[in-house]
Amino acid sequence: MTRRKSLIHHHMVAWQSDDGIYMQSFIGAWVQALSIYFDEIGLLFKISTERLPKQDYCVSASNVKLIPIQTLGLGYLAKRKKIIEICRKVSPNYNTLIIRGITPLQKIIFDNVNVRKKYFLLVGSLANSKPRFRFNRIDIIVYIFYWVRLAQFKRIAQNAEIFANSPMLLKELSVKYNINATFIPTNTISDSHFVSENKNHIPKNKDSLKLIFCGQYRDWE
């Protein structure tokens, strides 16, 4: 039986320790949840030399390994060459690729990881991520990169299976970009994260009230 081994890429900065791989929780919880469905997961991530405050989640699954794509101190062509070498070197060890984007290195990773199946998980609205154009150097560069990565995504969509993490995003891809996608929720919240309603449960501070809201504003229509 073919082993299920997948590479995952995102512009995440991770830190390796003895007890696991630390990263931001919105990616870490997702990777940890995916680990039970694969024999091995390789993370094509950048790394930090020490644990950063934002690296608040530890991926402890033993079948998840970090594959650094660090290119500090290299020029553009040297960086590109190094990333291509890493992609081609690790490709024989895996049979699927999942890119969680939009992400800066998406095109070079997609083109140079040679595996049987390639997937692109789009998280967040393309229209709402469009930067405002202002006449200063930084904003002009950001604006240009937005259109470059959007063009890259459209090309990738022709050769990969596209997943979207909301029904509204499915509609946006279909109506605005003529791209067919499959709805794949990325929510990792479960009942165990909440305190059950119990009459005998008394809060430590009866005067306190904690509210949690998670949402996303969409105005692309």
N, C-alpha and C positions, 0 to 999 in steps of 0.2 A: 504494500500500500504506500502511495506517495505521501511523504510527510508534508504537513502544512507549515511552510516557513515563509514569512513575509518580512520585507523591508518596509519601514515607515519613515517618511521624511516630512519635517516641518521646520520652520526657522526657530527652533527651540534651542536654548542654551541649557545643557544639563551638566550635572556634576556627579562623578562616580565615587562611591564610598564602599566600605566593606559590607554595609547592610542593604545596599541597593543603589538605584539611580535617582537622584533628586532633580526635580524640575517643577515648573509651575503646575498647580493642581488641575487646571482646566485641560491640560494635555495628559498629565500623569494618571489621573483617575480613568481617563479614556484608554490609555495604554494598558493599565492594570486590568481593566475589564476585558480588553481584547485578548489578553495573554492566555485565558482559559480556552480559547478557540484555536490556538496555534501551538505547534510543537516548538517553534522558535520565532522570536521577533527580533529583528535587528534595527536599531534606531540610528538613522543617518542624521545625527544632530551635531551642532557645535557644542564645545565643552568649555567650562570655566575651570580655572586652576584652584578655586576655593568655592565653598558653598555660598551662594548669594542669598540675601533675604527673601527674594521672590521665589526661590526654589523651595517651596513649602510642602512638597509632596514627594514621598519616597516610593518608587516603583520597586517592590520587593520580589516580584515574580522571578524565579530562577531561570526561566526560559527567555528572559528579555536581556539583550546585550547591547551595549553602546558601541557604535561604530563612528568614531569622531571624523568630522570633515573640516578639521581646523586648518585654516590657511592664513594665519596671522603673519604679517610682515611680507607677504608676497604681492607682486603686482597682479593686474587683472589677468593677463595671459597665463602667468604661473599658477594663479589660483584655479583658473579653469582647467588647466592641465592636471593639477593635483586632484581635483574633484572627479574628473573623468577617470583617472587611474584608480581611485578608491571604488567608484561605482563598478567598473569593469572587473576589479579584483574580487569583490564580494558577490557579484551576480550569480556565479555558479552554485553558491550555497543556499540560494533562495528560489522560490517559484512564483512569488507575487510581490507587487509593489503597491503601496498605498501612499499617495501624496495628499497631505491635508493642507489645502491652500485657500486663497491665493498666497504664494510664498515666493521669495526672491529667486531661489535656485531651482524652481519647478521645471523649467525647460531642460536645463543641463542634466538634472537628475533623471527626468523622464526619458531623455534621448539615450542615456548611457548606462542605465540599469537594464540589462538584458535578461528579462524573465518572461515566463509564459503569460501571466496575467498582470495588467496594470489598471489601477483604480485611482480616481481622483475624487476626494471628498471635499466638497465646497462648503465652507462654513461662513455664513454672513452674506448679506446682500452685495452684489457687485455695484449696483447703482448707488447705494448709500455709502459705499466706501470711496466713491469718486471724490478726489480732493478739489477744493475750490482753487481756481486759477488766480494767482496774484502775481504782480510784476516784481518778484524778487527771486534771487538765484535758487534758494532752497525750494521754494514752492514750485518753481518751474520744473526743477529736476523731479520732484515728487509727482507732479502732474504727468510728465513724460513717462516715468516708470509705470504709472497706473495704466496708461494705454498700451505700453509694451507688454506688461504682464497679462492684460486682458486679451491681447492678440495671441499671446502664447497659450493662454487657456483655451481659446477657441480652436487652436490647432491641436492641442492635446485632446480635446473633446472628440476629435475625429478618430482617435486611435486608442481611446481608453473608455472604460465604463465609468460614468459620472454618477456620484452620489451627492445628495443635498440633504442638509440636516433640518429642513423645514418645508412644509407644503407651500408656503408663500415663495420660497426660493425656487421650488420646482416650477411654479407658474412664471416667475421672472425669467428663468432660463429658457422656458418654452416660448413665451410671448416676445421677449426682447431679443433673444439670441438664437432662437430656433435650435436649442440643444435639449435633447431628451435626457432626463436624469431619473434616478430612483431615490425615493425618500428613505433615508437611513437616519433615525434619531440618534443623537450623540449624548443624550441625557444619561448620566450615570447615577442619578439620585434614586435611592430605594427607600422602602418603608423603614428600614433599620436606622436611617439617618434621623428619624423623627421620634420624639417621645410620645408614646401611645397615650390616649386619653384615659386617665385613671383618676378616680375620685380620691384615692388615697395619696396621690402624688401632690406634694406641697412644694411650690417653688422656694428656692433659698431666699429670694427677695420677693415678697408678695406684691410689692409696689412697682416692680420692674415689668416692662413689657418689651418683648423682642419681636420685631417684624422682619421678615425676609422677602425681598422682591427680586425676581429675575425676569428680565424681559428685553425685547428688542424693538426699536422703533423703525417702521418701514414706510417710506413715502414714494417709492419708485413709480407707483401707478399715477 
